[in-house]
C-alpha cells in the first residue's frame, strides 16, 4: 500500500452541488445580517445615545428566539428541512423590508427597529437548527469536516466583509444598507429553493420528544461542557453590542470605523478557520478548546482598556481567533455525536445556547454599561469569562482530557457508542 494521503481536500465539499448552493445562501444571509447589524446599532445609538437601547436590540431578538427554537428543532426533525429554511429566511426578508420602510418614513421612534429585530430572532430560531441539521444530508460522510470548514470560512469572510461593507454603505445613508440587505435576502431564498430536497426526516412524537434534544445533550458530558462553556463565555465576554458606543465615544471613528471594528473579530476567526481547514485539530482537542475561550476572555479585557484603534483591532482579532476554536470543536461534536433522527432537536439546543449567549449577552452588556460605565462593563465581562474557563476546567475533566474529535468515517452507531 502506498503512503499517498487520500484525505479529501479542504474545499472538496464544494463539489457537491446542493451543498454549494446552501453554502452560498448561508454566506449571503450572513453578509446581509452583518451589514444590518452595523446600520441598526449606529442608527439606534444615534437616535437615543443610550447604551441600554443597544442592549434592548439584543433582547428583542432573544425573547422570540428562545421561545421558538425548541419547537423549531422539532420541526426540523419532522418536516423537510429545505422548506423550513425557505420560511425562516423569508421571515428575515420581511424584517429587512420593515427596516427599509421605517427608515424611509423618517420616523425618530425606535420601536419599529425592535419589532424588526424580533422578526429576525423568530427567523433565526428556525434557520439555525434546520441549517445545522441539513448539512450532513448534503455531503457524503467523509466530506463532512470539509463542509464544516468551508461553512466556517465563508461565515467568517461574510462577517469580515459584511460590517465593513455596511459601514461604507451607511455613509450613503441607512436606506442603502437596508435596500442591499433586502436584495441579498431575496437571493438567499432563491438559492435555498434551488437545493434538491433531501429525504424528509422521520416523524417524531410530539410532546415528550420535544425535549429529547435537551436530554441527549445532558447525557453527553463533552457536548454539555462544550456548549455551555461557549454560552457563559460569550454571555459575559461579548462586547459587540457596545461597539457603536466605543466607535462613537471612545475612538471617534464614525460608522465606517464601526464597520471595521465589527469586522476585526471575523478576521481572526477567518484566519483560524482557514488554518483549521488545512490542518484540522488532531490531538489535544480539549486543551485547544479551553485555550481558545481563555484567549477570548483576555482579549476582551484588553479591548476594554484600549484607547487606540490599532490596539482595539488587535484585541478584537485575537478575540475572534479564540472564539473560532470553540466554534469548530463544538460544531463537530454536535453534528457527529448526534443521531440523524434527533439532529434537528440537538441543533436547536445548541442554537438556543448560542442565541442565549449572543443576544442575552448583548442585553447584559447594555445593562452593565448603563450601571457601571463602558470600560468597567467590558473589563468585568472579560474577567468573568476567565473565571468561567477555570471553573469548567474543574467541572468537566473529561472535556479537558479529550484528545481527538469523532471520526466521521466511522459508522454512526460506533461514533455514538458511550
Secondary structure, DSSP 8 states (H G I E B T S, - for coil): ---------TTGGGGSHHHHHHHHHHHHHHHHHHHHHHHHHHHHHHHH--HHHHHHHHHHHHHHHHHHHHHHHHHHHHS-HHHHHHHHHHHHHHHHHHHHHHHHHT----HHHHHHHHHHHHHHHHHHHHHHHHGGGTS-GGGHHHHHHHHHHHHHHHHHHHHHHHHHHHTT-HHHHHHHHHHHHHHHHHHHHHS----------TTGGGGHHHHHHHH-HHHHHHHHHHHHHHHHH--GGGHHHIIIIIS--HHHHHHHHHHHHHHHHHHHHHHHHHS---S-HHHHHHHHHHHHHHHHHHHHH--SHHHHHHHHHHHHHHHHHHHHHHHHHHHHTS-GGGHHHHHHHHHHHHHIIIIIHHHHHHHHHHHH-HHHHHHHHHHHHHHHHHHHHHH-HHHHT--S---TTS-HHHHT--
